[in-house]
Amino acid sequence: MTKIEENKFSMYRAVNSVLNENQLTVATMPALDNAKTSFATLIASINEKDNTFKTTAAGKTDVKKSVKEDLLNVLVPCTNALFAYASKANIADLKANTKVSISKYQLMRDNDLINKARSIHDLLNSNLRLLADYGITALKVTELNDKLNGYINAIGNQDISHASKSAARQSLSELFDQADAVLKNEIDSLMESFKTSNEVFYNKYWSARVIKDLGLRHEDQPEPTPPPVQNP
């Protein structure tokens, strides 16, 4: 949820609590009771959708971070081995291409890192026979290729995640719109019937009905104001 939505959702829960505390009174008006049930269902749906949204976002990010770390754990030593070999053999272009620190790798964009890892993989294959003394074996080259493919797959899965998050974000907005509609068009209007017949309930409702900024001090919060009476 956005900060504004969090403030609004806090109000939703406060209103729902007042309605629950006065269930016997609410039940005397079936239309209000039905609206209360619909509103409570929407609150539960919003909470569930928000939890799913947060879990999905955090999960995909953690997976990408993990596979990137796995890739760099193999890529950096391989790059350093190539650099050491190029320095010893005085191969200027190979030395220039392999002078890459771990911090540079970490700052690379996804596509740049993938392309560089592929380049290092190809250089290892091309010089494999000469790199035995530097700890590079065919098994190490295969391991690098496997880690690279794992990273590429993670990037693809994250792209899918972005689409899923976008859809979840849209669903969350729609649920808030539905909850607002039930609250404004039904519950608010029906509460006016209790203005004189049950003043305590009425006042508690409107006290909960105000949207409070959770970042403001209590004395700075706006006062709740019932809407004007709607003419039929």
C-alpha positions in Angstrom: 0.0 0.0 0.0 1.0 3.6 -0.5 1.2 5.9 2.6 -2.2 7.4 1.7 -3.7 3.9 1.4 -2.3 2.9 4.7 -3.9 5.9 6.4 -7.2 5.1 4.7 -7.0 1.4 5.6 -6.4 2.3 9.2 -9.7 4.3 9.0 -11.5 1.3 7.4 -10.5 -0.9 10.3 -11.5 1.7 12.9 -15.0 2.0 11.2 -15.3 -1.8 11.0 -14.5 -2.1 14.7 -17.2 0.4 15.6 -19.8 -1.4 13.5 -18.8 -4.7 15.1 -19.1 -3.3 18.6 -22.6 -2.2 17.7 -23.7 -5.3 15.8 -27.1 -5.5 17.6 -27.9 -1.9 16.5 -26.6 -2.5 13.0 -28.7 -5.6 12.7 -31.9 -3.6 13.2 -31.4 -2.2 9.6 -30.8 -5.1 7.1 -29.4 -2.8 4.5 -26.8 -1.5 6.9 -26.0 -5.0 8.0 -25.5 -6.2 4.5 -23.3 -3.2 3.7 -21.2 -3.9 6.8 -20.7 -7.5 5.7 -19.6 -6.3 2.2 -17.3 -3.8 3.7 -15.7 -6.3 6.1 -15.1 -8.7 3.1 -13.4 -5.9 1.2 -11.1 -5.1 4.1 -10.0 -8.8 4.3 -9.4 -8.8 0.5 -7.3 -5.7 0.7 -5.2 -7.0 3.5 -4.7 -10.4 1.6 -3.8 -8.7 -1.7 -1.4 -6.3 0.0 0.4 -9.2 1.8 0.6 -11.1 -1.5 2.0 -8.0 -3.3 4.7 -7.5 -0.6 5.7 -11.1 -0.4 6.0 -11.5 -4.2 8.1 -8.3 -4.5 10.5 -9.3 -1.7 10.8 -12.9 -2.8 11.8 -12.2 -6.3 14.3 -9.5 -5.2 15.9 -12.0 -2.8 16.2 -14.7 -5.4 17.9 -12.3 -7.9 20.3 -11.1 -5.2 21.2 -14.7 -4.3 21.9 -15.9 -7.8 23.9 -12.8 -8.6 26.1 -13.5 -5.6 26.6 -17.1 -6.8 27.6 -15.9 -10.2 30.1 -13.3 -8.9 31.6 -15.9 -6.6 32.7 -17.8 -9.7 33.1 -15.0 -12.2 35.5 -12.8 -10.2 38.1 -15.5 -9.5 38.0 -16.6 -13.2 38.4 -12.9 -14.3 41.3 -12.5 -11.9 43.0 -15.6 -13.3 42.7 -14.3 -16.8 44.1 -11.0 -15.8 47.0 -12.6 -14.0 47.8 -14.8 -17.1 47.5 -11.8 -19.4 49.8 -9.8 -17.2 52.4 -12.6 -17.1 52.2 -13.2 -20.8 52.1 -9.4 -21.6 48.9 -9.7 -23.6 47.7 -6.1 -23.5 44.2 -6.5 -25.0 43.4 -9.5 -22.8 44.7 -7.7 -19.7 42.5 -4.7 -20.5 39.4 -6.8 -21.0 39.9 -8.6 -17.7 40.8 -5.7 -15.5 37.4 -5.7 -13.7 37.0 -5.4 -9.9 34.2 -7.0 -8.0 32.8 -3.5 -7.2 32.5 -2.9 -11.0 30.7 -6.1 -11.5 28.3 -5.3 -8.7 27.4 -1.9 -10.2 26.8 -3.3 -13.7 23.3 -3.3 -15.2 21.8 -6.8 -15.7 22.5 -6.9 -19.5 26.0 -5.5 -19.1 26.9 -8.1 -16.5 25.4 -11.0 -18.6 27.4 -9.8 -21.6 30.6 -9.5 -19.7 30.2 -12.9 -18.1 29.7 -14.4 -21.5 32.8 -12.7 -22.8 34.9 -14.0 -19.8 33.4 -17.5 -20.4 34.5 -17.4 -24.1 38.0 -16.2 -23.1 38.3 -19.0 -20.6 37.5 -21.5 -23.3 39.8 -20.0 -25.8 42.8 -20.1 -23.3 41.8 -23.1 -21.3 45.0 -25.1 -22.0 47.1 -22.2 -20.9 45.2 -21.5 -17.7 45.7 -24.8 -15.9 48.4 -23.3 -13.7 46.0 -20.5 -12.7 43.4 -22.8 -11.3 41.1 -22.8 -14.4 39.7 -26.2 -15.4 36.9 -27.3 -17.8 34.8 -28.0 -14.7 35.3 -24.4 -13.6 34.2 -23.1 -17.0 31.1 -25.3 -16.9 30.3 -24.0 -13.4 30.6 -20.4 -14.6 28.2 -21.2 -17.5 25.7 -22.8 -15.1 25.8 -19.8 -12.7 25.3 -17.4 -15.7 22.3 -19.4 -16.9 20.8 -19.3 -13.4 21.2 -15.5 -13.3 19.6 -15.1 -16.7 16.7 -17.2 -15.6 16.3 -15.1 -12.4 16.2 -11.9 -14.5 13.5 -13.5 -16.7 11.5 -14.5 -13.6 11.8 -11.0 -12.2 10.3 -9.6 -15.4 7.3 -11.9 -14.9 7.2 -10.7 -11.3 7.0 -7.1 -12.5 3.9 -8.0 -14.6 2.4 -9.9 -11.6 3.0 -6.9 -9.3 1.5 -4.6 -11.8 -1.7 -6.7 -11.9 -1.7 -7.0 -8.1 -1.3 -3.2 -7.8 -4.3 -2.7 -10.1 -6.4 -5.2 -8.1 -5.5 -3.4 -4.9 -6.6 0.0 -6.3 -9.9 -1.5 -7.5 -10.6 -3.0 -4.0 -10.0 0.4 -2.4 -12.4 1.9 -4.9 -15.1 -0.7 -4.1 -14.6 -0.2 -0.3 -14.9 3.6 -0.7 -18.1 3.1 -2.7 -19.7 0.9 0.0 -18.6 3.3 2.7 -19.7 6.5 1.1 -22.8 5.5 -0.8 -24.3 3.0 1.6 -22.9 3.1 5.2 -22.4 6.8 5.5 -25.9 7.5 4.2 -27.6 4.9 6.4 -25.8 6.1 9.5 -27.8 9.3 9.4 -30.8 7.3 10.7 -29.0 7.0 14.0 -28.2 10.7 14.5 -31.0 11.2 17.0 -32.0 7.6 17.8 -28.5 6.5 18.9 -26.3 9.5 19.2 -23.5 7.6 21.0 -23.2 5.1 18.1 -23.5 7.9 15.6 -20.7 9.9 17.1 -18.4 6.9 17.5 -18.9 6.1 13.9 -17.9 9.6 12.7 -15.0 9.7 15.1 -13.6 6.6 13.5 -14.6 7.7 9.9 -12.0 10.4 9.6 -8.8 9.5 7.7 -5.8 10.2 10.0 -2.3 10.8 8.9 -0.3 8.2 10.9 2.7 10.5 10.7 0.9 13.5 12.4 0.6 14.2 16.1 -2.8 13.5 17.5 -3.6 17.2 18.1 -2.8 17.9 14.4 -5.3 15.4 13.1 -8.5 16.7 11.3 -11.8 16.5 13.1 -14.4 14.1 11.6 -17.2 15.7 9.7 -20.4 13.9 8.7 -21.4 14.4 5.1 -24.3 16.6 4.2 -27.7 14.9 4.2 -28.4 13.6 0.7 -31.8 14.5 -0.8 -33.6 11.5 -2.4 
